[in-house]
Amino acid sequence: MRFSQIIGLEEQKSTLIQSVQKNHVAHAQLFHGSEGSANLALALAFGSFLNCENPSENDSCGECSSCLKTDKLIHPDVTFIFPTAGGKKVLSENFLAEWRDFVITNPYQDYSAWLEKISIKQGNIPVEEARKLIGNLSLKSYEGGYKLIYVWLPEYLSIATANAILKVLEEPPEKTIFLLVCNDAQNLLTTILSRTQRFAVPKFKDEDIVQYLIEQANSEDRAKEIARLAEGNLLKAFEISNAKSDNMHEWFANWMRYCYAFNVLELVPMADDFDAMTKEQEKQILEYGLTIFREIFLTASGNPNMVRLEAKPLEFVNKFSKVFNVNNLSQISQLVDESIFHIDRNVRAKIVFLDLSLQLARLIK
């Protein structure tokens, strides 16, 4: 991974590059960013730059032996630790083939996508990982550069695991650097936070996502629409862009009309259609709904200038905001969030959709 392969975030890239050039690299760094941010991508590019044999002023070369191995995630001095099902026989090293495919395909993916990739329902980082790591750190570097320890989603460290690595995290062996990549720092143990240097990774700017999507053969209008819906989340932008149906708004608008009219005869077959979608498409519909509900609230509360929609979605919001009960918006948003949670955990989508539709029918009026 090169810094040049990551869109935008020039200030963050510059900070990381200067830390290497000035020899101010902290031995334990926490790349903290929300889902769909460049936290993992930046950490990978930073690691490549650290061990590159012929770096330029602002990036790794991508051609030396170290870069070639790092790009394939097979560098012998780089260790990856990530959530698995736990236990002695399901350590990270047993999922490296899946991990390489997962990251190389798209370094912006999230926890749910990873669990789906390895076919488990709930993951954590067990204490056996710490014991294995401590043993490996006693060995010398294979190629004489930095030994890099990537911990992806350290918020899933068990308490026993976190306690086991505290000492080595605070005082690692020479030329050993921990790179922790986190989505939710609030769920990290204080003892871990206090031993790391935090590096905040912001969301992507809309204009950067738009430019990227245009380069991926999206029209400018479509790219702008996707960027508005993605809200700085590049993973969500990918998912919306790759969705089979470009008619998400029409589908959602019809759903709301049927809910408002309490048209059960239309909602039942619509639930069947929803059930036939992929999990990601189902989540996209619900997340799109959260976006539209927020824009309805802004319009109904007298702030139409803050609405970030155009064309048909904007027309729908303007009309629906006149009959929508904004006093129930927080309750509606909570119900949609709960539905996304249930979809993520493989509850039958048809049941989730029908239940949500009946409750929305009561609350949106």
C-alpha positions as CSV (number, residue, x, y, z in Angstrom):
1,M,0.0,0.0,0.0
2,R,1.3,3.4,-1.0
3,F,0.3,6.8,0.4
4,S,-0.4,7.8,-3.2
5,Q,-3.1,5.0,-3.4
6,I,-5.1,6.7,-0.7
7,I,-7.4,9.5,-1.8
8,G,-7.2,12.8,0.0
9,L,-5.9,13.1,3.6
10,E,-2.8,14.9,2.6
11,E,-2.3,16.5,6.0
12,Q,-2.4,13.0,7.7
13,K,0.0,11.5,5.2
14,S,2.4,14.4,5.7
15,T,2.4,14.0,9.4
16,L,3.2,10.3,9.2
17,I,6.0,10.9,6.6
18,Q,7.6,13.6,8.7
19,S,7.6,11.4,11.8
20,V,9.8,8.9,9.9
21,Q,12.0,11.6,8.4
22,K,12.6,13.2,11.8
23,N,13.0,9.9,13.6
24,H,10.0,10.6,15.8
25,V,8.2,7.3,15.3
26,A,6.3,6.2,18.5
27,H,6.7,2.5,19.3
28,A,2.9,2.1,19.7
29,Q,0.5,4.0,17.6
30,L,-3.3,3.9,17.5
31,F,-4.8,4.7,14.1
32,H,-8.3,5.8,15.2
33,G,-11.0,6.3,12.5
34,S,-14.7,5.4,12.0
35,E,-15.8,2.5,9.8
36,G,-15.0,3.2,6.1
37,S,-12.1,5.5,7.0
38,A,-8.5,5.1,5.8
39,N,-7.2,4.0,9.3
40,L,-6.0,0.6,8.1
41,A,-4.9,1.9,4.7
42,L,-2.8,4.6,6.3
43,A,-1.3,2.2,8.8
44,L,-0.3,-0.2,5.9
45,A,1.2,2.6,3.9
46,F,3.1,3.9,6.9
47,G,4.5,0.4,7.5
48,S,5.6,0.1,3.9
49,F,7.3,3.5,4.2
50,L,9.1,2.5,7.4
51,N,10.7,-0.6,5.8
52,C,11.1,0.6,2.2
53,E,14.6,0.2,0.9
54,N,14.4,3.1,-1.5
55,P,11.8,5.5,-0.3
56,S,11.2,8.9,-2.0
57,E,10.5,12.0,0.0
58,N,6.8,11.2,0.3
59,D,6.2,7.5,-0.3
60,S,7.6,4.0,-0.4
61,C,9.0,2.9,-3.7
62,G,6.7,-0.1,-4.4
63,E,9.5,-1.9,-6.2
64,C,12.1,-3.1,-3.6
65,S,12.0,-6.5,-2.0
66,S,10.4,-5.2,1.2
67,C,7.6,-3.3,-0.6
68,L,6.8,-6.3,-2.8
69,K,6.4,-8.5,0.2
70,T,4.6,-5.9,2.2
71,D,2.1,-5.4,-0.6
72,K,1.3,-9.1,-0.6
73,L,1.1,-9.1,3.2
74,I,3.8,-11.8,3.3
75,H,6.7,-9.8,4.9
76,P,8.3,-12.1,7.5
77,D,8.8,-9.2,9.9
78,V,5.1,-8.1,9.8
79,T,2.6,-9.7,12.1
80,F,-1.2,-9.3,11.8
81,I,-3.6,-9.9,14.7
82,F,-7.3,-9.6,14.2
83,P,-10.6,-10.9,15.7
84,T,-11.3,-14.6,15.2
85,A,-13.5,-17.1,16.9
86,G,-10.9,-17.4,19.7
87,G,-9.1,-20.4,21.2
88,K,-5.8,-22.1,20.5
89,K,-6.7,-23.5,17.1
90,V,-8.3,-20.4,15.6
91,L,-5.5,-17.8,16.0
92,S,-5.0,-15.1,13.4
93,E,-2.1,-17.0,11.8
94,N,-4.7,-19.7,10.8
95,F,-6.7,-17.1,8.8
96,L,-3.9,-15.4,7.0
97,A,-5.0,-16.5,3.5
98,E,-8.5,-15.1,4.1
99,W,-7.0,-11.9,5.7
100,R,-4.7,-11.3,2.7
101,D,-7.6,-11.6,0.3
102,F,-9.8,-9.4,2.5
103,V,-7.3,-6.6,2.8
104,I,-5.9,-6.6,-0.7
105,T,-9.4,-6.7,-2.2
106,N,-10.5,-3.7,-0.2
107,P,-8.6,-2.2,2.9
108,Y,-11.7,-0.2,3.9
109,Q,-13.9,-3.1,5.0
110,D,-15.4,-3.5,8.4
111,Y,-15.8,-6.0,11.3
112,S,-19.1,-7.4,9.9
113,A,-17.6,-8.0,6.5
114,W,-14.6,-9.8,8.1
115,L,-16.8,-12.1,10.2
116,E,-18.8,-12.9,7.1
117,K,-15.5,-13.6,5.2
118,I,-14.4,-16.3,7.8
119,S,-18.0,-17.5,8.5
120,I,-18.2,-16.8,12.2
121,K,-20.9,-14.9,14.1
122,Q,-18.9,-13.2,16.7
123,G,-15.1,-12.5,17.0
124,N,-12.6,-11.6,19.6
125,I,-8.8,-11.6,20.1
126,P,-8.1,-14.3,22.6
127,V,-5.2,-14.4,25.1
128,E,-3.5,-17.2,23.1
129,E,-2.7,-14.5,20.5
130,A,-0.7,-12.5,23.2
131,R,1.2,-15.6,24.3
132,K,2.1,-16.4,20.7
133,L,3.1,-12.8,19.9
134,I,5.4,-12.5,23.0
135,G,7.1,-15.7,21.9
136,N,7.6,-14.4,18.4
137,L,9.0,-11.0,19.6
138,S,11.9,-12.8,21.3
139,L,13.2,-13.7,17.8
140,K,15.4,-11.3,15.8
141,S,14.2,-9.5,12.7
142,Y,14.5,-11.6,9.5
143,E,15.4,-8.7,7.2
144,G,17.0,-6.2,9.6
145,G,14.2,-3.6,9.4
146,Y,11.4,-2.8,11.7
147,K,9.2,-5.6,13.2
148,L,5.7,-4.4,12.7
149,I,2.8,-5.7,14.7
150,Y,-0.6,-4.8,13.3
151,V,-3.6,-5.2,15.7
152,W,-6.8,-4.7,13.7
153,L,-9.8,-3.7,15.9
154,P,-8.1,-3.8,19.3
155,E,-11.4,-3.0,20.8
156,Y,-12.1,-6.7,20.5
157,L,-9.1,-7.6,22.7
158,S,-10.3,-9.7,25.7
159,I,-9.3,-8.3,29.1
160,A,-6.9,-11.2,29.5
161,T,-5.3,-10.5,26.1
162,A,-5.0,-6.8,26.8
163,N,-3.3,-7.4,30.2
164,A,-1.0,-9.9,28.7
165,I,0.4,-7.5,26.1
166,L,0.6,-4.4,28.3
167,K,4.3,-4.8,29.2
168,V,5.5,-5.5,25.7
169,L,3.3,-2.7,24.4
170,E,4.9,-0.2,26.8
171,E,8.4,-1.5,26.3
172,P,8.7,-3.5,23.1
173,P,12.0,-4.9,21.8
174,E,14.3,-2.6,19.8
175,K,12.9,-1.7,16.3
176,T,9.5,-3.1,17.1
177,I,6.5,-1.0,16.4
178,F,2.8,-1.7,17.3
179,L,0.2,-0.3,14.9
180,L,-3.2,-0.6,16.4
181,V,-6.1,0.1,14.0
182,C,-9.3,1.0,15.8
183,N,-12.9,2.0,14.9
184,D,-14.2,2.5,18.4
185,A,-11.7,4.0,20.9
186,Q,-14.5,4.2,23.5
187,N,-14.5,0.4,23.8
188,L,-10.7,0.2,24.2
189,L,-9.3,-0.4,27.7
190,T,-7.8,2.7,29.3
191,T,-4.6,0.7,29.9
192,I,-4.2,0.2,26.1
193,L,-5.1,3.8,25.3
194,S,-2.5,5.2,27.8
195,R,0.3,3.2,26.2
196,T,-0.3,4.4,22.6
197,Q,0.1,7.6,20.7
198,R,-3.3,8.3,19.1
199,F,-3.4,9.3,15.4
200,A,-6.9,10.5,14.4
201,V,-8.0,9.6,10.9
202,P,-10.9,11.8,9.7
203,K,-13.7,10.8,7.3
204,F,-13.1,11.3,3.6
205,K,-14.2,14.6,2.1
206,D,-17.1,14.4,-0.3
207,E,-15.0,15.9,-3.1
208,D,-12.3,13.2,-2.7
209,I,-15.0,10.5,-2.9
210,V,-16.6,12.1,-5.9
211,Q,-13.3,12.3,-7.8
212,Y,-12.5,8.6,-6.9
213,L,-15.9,7.4,-8.1
214,I,-15.7,9.3,-11.3
215,E,-12.3,7.6,-12.0
216,Q,-14.2,4.3,-11.4
217,A,-16.5,5.1,-14.3
218,N,-19.4,6.7,-12.4
219,S,-21.0,9.8,-13.9
220,E,-20.4,13.0,-12.0
221,D,-24.1,13.3,-10.9
222,R,-24.1,9.7,-9.7
223,A,-20.8,10.2,-7.9
224,K,-22.1,13.3,-6.1
225,E,-25.2,11.4,-5.0
226,I,-23.2,8.5,-3.7
227,A,-20.8,10.8,-1.8
228,R,-23.7,12.6,-0.1
229,L,-25.2,9.3,1.0
230,A,-21.8,7.8,2.1
231,E,-21.1,10.7,4.5
232,G,-17.3,10.3,4.4
233,N,-17.5,6.5,4.6
234,L,-15.6,5.0,1.6
235,L,-16.9,1.5,2.3
236,K,-20.4,2.7,2.1
237,A,-19.6,4.5,-1.1
238,F,-18.3,1.3,-2.6
239,E,-21.4,-0.6,-1.5
240,I,-23.8,1.9,-3.0
241,S,-21.8,2.2,-6.2
242,N,-21.7,-1.6,-6.6
243,A,-25.3,-2.2,-5.7
244,K,-27.2,-4.0,-8.5
245,S,-30.1,-1.6,-8.3
246,D,-29.5,2.1,-9.0
247,N,-33.2,2.7,-8.0
248,M,-32.7,2.7,-4.3
249,H,-34.6,6.0,-3.8
250,E,-37.6,4.8,-5.8
251,W,-37.8,1.6,-3.8
252,F,-37.5,3.5,-0.5
253,A,-40.0,6.2,-1.5
254,N,-42.6,3.5,-2.4
255,W,-42.0,1.8,0.9
256,M,-42.7,5.0,2.8
257,R,-45.8,5.6,0.8
258,Y,-47.1,2.2,1.7
259,C,-46.3,2.7,5.3
260,Y,-48.0,6.0,5.4
261,A,-51.1,4.5,3.8
262,F,-50.8,1.4,6.0
263,N,-51.1,-0.6,2.8
264,V,-50.4,-4.1,4.1
265,L,-51.3,-5.7,0.7
266,E,-48.3,-3.9,-0.8
267,L,-46.0,-4.2,2.3
268,V,-46.1,-8.1,2.4
269,P,-44.8,-8.6,-1.2
270,M,-42.3,-5.8,-0.6
271,A,-41.0,-7.8,2.4
272,D,-40.5,-10.7,0.1
273,D,-38.5,-8.5,-2.3
274,F,-36.5,-7.2,0.7
275,D,-35.8,-10.8,1.8
276,A,-34.4,-11.7,-1.6
277,M,-31.7,-9.0,-1.4
278,T,-28.2,-9.5,-0.1
279,K,-27.5,-8.6,3.5
280,E,-25.5,-5.5,2.3
281,Q,-28.3,-4.4,0.0
282,E,-30.8,-4.7,2.9
283,K,-28.5,-2.6,5.2
284,Q,-28.0,0.0,2.4
285,I,-31.8,0.5,2.2
286,L,-32.1,1.0,5.9
287,E,-29.1,3.3,6.1
288,Y,-30.4,5.3,3.2
289,G,-33.6,5.6,5.2
290,L,-31.7,7.1,8.1
291,T,-30.2,9.7,5.8
292,I,-33.6,10.6,4.3
293,F,-35.2,10.9,7.8
294,R,-32.5,13.3,8.8
295,E,-33.0,15.4,5.8
296,I,-36.8,15.4,6.4
297,F,-36.1,16.7,9.9
298,L,-33.9,19.5,8.6
299,T,-36.6,20.5,6.1
300,A,-39.5,20.3,8.6
301,S,-37.5,22.3,11.2
302,G,-36.9,25.2,8.9
303,N,-33.4,24.4,7.7
304,P,-33.8,23.4,4.1
305,N,-30.4,25.1,3.2
306,M,-28.7,22.3,5.1
307,V,-30.3,19.5,3.1
308,R,-27.7,17.7,1.0
309,L,-30.0,16.2,-1.7
310,E,-30.9,16.9,-5.3
311,A,-33.5,15.9,-7.9
312,K,-36.1,13.2,-7.0
313,P,-34.8,12.6,-3.4
314,L,-35.0,16.3,-2.7
315,E,-38.5,16.5,-4.1
316,F,-39.6,13.5,-2.0
317,V,-38.2,15.1,1.2
318,N,-39.9,18.4,0.5
319,K,-43.3,16.7,0.1
320,F,-43.0,14.1,2.8
321,S,-41.7,16.6,5.4
322,K,-45.2,18.2,5.3
323,V,-46.9,15.1,6.6
324,F,-44.1,13.5,8.6
325,N,-44.3,13.5,12.4
326,V,-40.8,14.8,13.2
327,N,-41.6,14.4,17.0
328,N,-41.2,10.6,16.5
329,L,-37.9,10.9,14.6
330,S,-35.6,9.7,17.4
331,Q,-37.8,6.7,18.0
332,I,-38.0,6.0,14.2
333,S,-34.1,6.2,14.0
334,Q,-33.7,3.9,16.9
335,L,-36.0,1.3,15.3
336,V,-34.1,1.5,12.0
337,D,-30.8,1.1,13.9
338,E,-32.2,-1.9,15.7
339,S,-33.3,-3.4,12.3
340,I,-29.7,-3.0,10.9
341,F,-28.4,-4.7,14.1
342,H,-30.8,-7.6,13.5
343,I,-29.9,-7.9,9.8
344,D,-26.2,-8.0,10.8
345,R,-26.9,-10.9,13.1
346,N,-28.8,-12.9,10.5
347,V,-32.3,-12.5,11.7
348,R,-34.8,-13.3,8.9
349,A,-35.0,-10.2,6.8
350,K,-38.6,-10.6,5.9
351,I,-39.6,-10.6,9.6
352,V,-37.4,-7.6,10.4
353,F,-38.8,-5.6,7.5
354,L,-42.5,-6.3,8.2
355,D,-42.1,-5.5,11.9
356,L,-40.3,-2.3,11.1
357,S,-42.9,-1.3,8.5
358,L,-45.8,-1.8,10.8
359,Q,-44.1,0.3,13.5
360,L,-43.2,3.0,11.0
361,A,-46.8,3.1,9.8
362,R,-47.8,4.1,13.3
363,L,-45.0,6.6,13.9
364,I,-44.5,8.6,10.7
365,K,-48.0,10.2,10.8
